[in-house]
Amino acid sequence: MSRARWAGVAFVFLWFALGGIAHFVAIETEMRIVPPYIPWPRGAVLVSGVFELLGAAGLLWRPTRRAAGIGLFILTLAVTPAHFFMLQRPDLFPSIPYWALILRLPIQVALLALIGWSTTAPRAPTGSARR
């Protein structure tokens, strides 16, 4: 794996490991961004935190890296409604500048691209020696 891909995996790992921890350290804060149509916001925060931590851990082991990347990609798509909710109701988040709420969407797209690129490195052909 190239150094660039390693750096990408390291970034994705840190993003989701720290984010997953935040789901347990700042539960109330995380619950505020759950759209009101999602039932059981505490459960949604805790479950998504567990999946973030599992996905981050899965990145560390080569045999599970691809599956972890797919899972983190899907998880990132699944939490997108929270970003739109924050954009629709910026009055609920007065401590966050509106420009930062807007910036979250292109950052999320870049994160999706980084997850896809760094975790789905081409596999060695079957039968070839691994080094």
VOGU-3710 file (C-alpha; in Angstrom, 3 decimals, decimal comma):
1> msrarwagva> 0,000/0,000/0,000  1,359/3,420/-0,907  2,196/6,013/1,731  -0,629/8,183/0,452  -3,168/5,400/0,984  -1,714/4,693/4,428  -2,135/8,378/5,262  -5,723/8,203/4,013  -6,475/5,140/6,142  -4,852/6,836/9,153
11> fvflwfalgg> -6,982/9,958/8,651  -10,185/7,927/8,263  -9,254/5,863/11,327  -8,706/8,974/13,462  -11,859/10,659/12,138  -14,079/7,742/13,122  -12,225/6,699/16,291  -12,447/10,219/17,705  -15,984/10,657/16,387  -17,057/7,346/17,901
21> iahfvaiete> -15,607/8,309/21,264  -17,445/11,644/21,060  -20,725/9,746/20,748  -20,168/8,405/24,274  -18,428/11,392/25,867  -20,874/14,021/24,571  -24,118/12,067/24,183  -26,385/15,058/24,804  -24,515/17,222/22,293  -24,613/14,467/19,670
31> mrivppyipw> -28,347/13,944/20,299  -29,064/17,582/19,391  -28,150/16,996/15,737  -30,396/13,942/15,314  -33,375/15,029/13,188  -36,683/14,910/15,103  -38,171/12,295/12,774  -35,530/9,749/13,889  -36,973/7,774/16,828  -34,857/7,206/19,923
41> prgavlvsgv> -32,126/9,800/19,360  -30,052/8,466/22,274  -30,118/4,982/20,778  -29,243/6,365/17,331  -26,240/8,200/18,800  -25,027/5,177/20,747  -25,480/2,713/17,887  -23,780/4,999/15,376  -20,940/5,525/17,877  -20,460/1,775/18,201
51> fellgaagll> -20,411/1,407/14,405  -17,887/4,237/14,092  -15,588/2,525/16,596  -16,020/-0,904/14,997  -15,340/0,550/11,559  -12,236/2,372/12,788  -10,960/-0,822/14,402  -11,676/-2,766/11,211  -9,407/-0,423/9,258  -6,415/-1,569/11,275
61> wrptrraagi> -6,434/-5,166/10,027  -5,843/-5,686/6,313  -8,351/-8,566/5,898  -11,174/-6,415/7,304  -10,127/-3,024/5,887  -12,272/-3,242/2,743  -15,403/-4,299/4,665  -14,765/-1,606/7,290  -14,418/0,974/4,533  -17,700/-0,092/2,966
71> glfiltlavt> -19,396/0,032/6,360  -17,993/3,479/7,160  -19,023/4,720/3,711  -22,596/3,535/4,310  -22,583/4,951/7,846  -21,403/8,317/6,532  -24,282/8,337/4,037  -26,703/7,325/6,794  -25,826/10,305/8,981  -26,198/12,813/6,128
81> pahffmlqrp> -29,747/13,764/7,217  -28,216/15,249/10,375  -26,200/17,674/8,244  -29,295/18,754/6,325  -31,273/19,092/9,560  -28,614/21,429/10,930  -28,764/23,496/7,723  -32,548/23,673/7,893  -32,571/24,664/11,581  -29,441/26,758/12,198
91> dlfpsipywa> -31,341/28,526/14,993  -30,934/25,358/17,077  -27,150/25,577/16,747  -26,314/29,218/17,522  -22,719/28,413/18,520  -21,938/27,061/15,026  -21,497/29,658/12,263  -23,771/29,081/9,292  -20,784/28,916/6,932  -19,495/25,942/8,978
101> lilrlpiqva> -22,832/24,171/8,549  -22,582/24,687/4,795  -18,944/23,562/4,742  -19,888/20,244/6,376  -21,477/18,984/3,137  -18,423/19,271/0,849  -16,278/17,933/3,686  -18,593/14,938/3,869  -18,262/14,372/0,120  -14,457/14,562/0,447
111> llaligwstt> -14,597/12,121/3,370  -16,642/9,679/1,292  -14,094/9,924/-1,518  -11,211/9,393/0,916  -12,891/6,377/2,507  -13,508/4,821/-0,907  -10,035/5,530/-2,240  -7,993/4,578/0,816  -9,834/1,439/1,907  -10,416/-0,259/-1,411
121> apraptgsar> -6,833/-0,585/-2,586  -6,443/-3,041/-5,434  -5,948/-6,593/-4,247  -3,003/-8,724/-5,277  -3,874/-11,205/-8,031  -4,909/-14,616/-6,787  -2,022/-17,015/-6,511  0,657/-14,341/-6,390  3,131/-14,133/-3,557  2,411/-11,483/-0,921
131> r> 5,277/-9,399/0,320
//
